[in-house]
């Protein structure tokens, strides 16, 4: 079986609030970087996954609005270990 290769990206984006201290006193936007595989791109959002299983399913999914994205940086290409199959898109899972 041919080994699957996937591109890995770092997404620099602005989140709506600070994840650890959301409160009325902390109302500033927070810069964030999430790293993973871009599973889907849409006109208003991208879907990034950070955990992949050998049977093609994924979890730890981030939905990031395009309006908040500062920059997308290609970090590299990951060759999945033997036995991993192609990642199944969410609408086919």
N, C-alpha and C positions, 0 to 999 in steps of 0.2 A: 504494500500500500504506500502511495506517495505521501510524504510528510507535508502538512499544511503550513504555509507561511502567512503571517498576518502582520500588517503595519501597526506599530505602537506610537501613539501620539500623546503629547502633553497639551492640555487645554488650559490656557490662562483666561480666566473669566471673572466677572464681578458678580458676587452673590448678593441676594437681597438683604441678608443680615448676618451677623456673626453667629456661627453655629453653636458655640459654647456659652454665649452670654446674650441670648435674645431677650431684650427688655426695653422698656420705654426710655431708659437712660442710655442705652447703646443703640442708636438708630443710624449709624453710619454704614455704608456699604462695605463689604469685605472682598478683597482680592483673594482668589483661590486658584490652585492648579490641581487638576485631576489628570491622572495618567492611565491610559488603557487603550482598548481597541474601539474605533468608531464603527459601531454596528450598522447604524443608519444615519443618513443626512436628510433633513427635510428643510423646507423654505423657512421655517420658524424655529427649528431646534435640531440638535444632534443627540444621538443616543450612544453613550459611551459605556462599555462594559469593562469590569475589572477582574472577573473570575470566569474561567472557562473550564468545562468538564469534558472528559474524553468522548462522551456520546453526543457532543455538539451543542449542548445547552449552556446557558450562562446565567450569572446572577451578579448582584452588586451593580445594578444598572443606574447610571446617572442620565437624567434628561436635562440638558443645558440649553437655555434659550439663546438663539443666535445673537439677539440684541445685547447680551451680556458678554459675548466672547471678545476678548482683546486680541488673542493670537492663538493659532494652532501650530504646534511645533512637532514635526516628525522626529521621534526619538530614535527609531530603528525598526528592524524587522525581526519578529520572533518566529523561529521554527518550532512548531509544536512537537512534542515527543511522539514517537511512533505509537500508533493505535488511536490517536486523536483524530476525529473526523471534522469536516468543515463545520463552522459555526452556523447554527440554524437561526435565520432571522426571526424576530419576535412574532411577526404575523403568521409565521409558519409553525411555530412551536406548539 
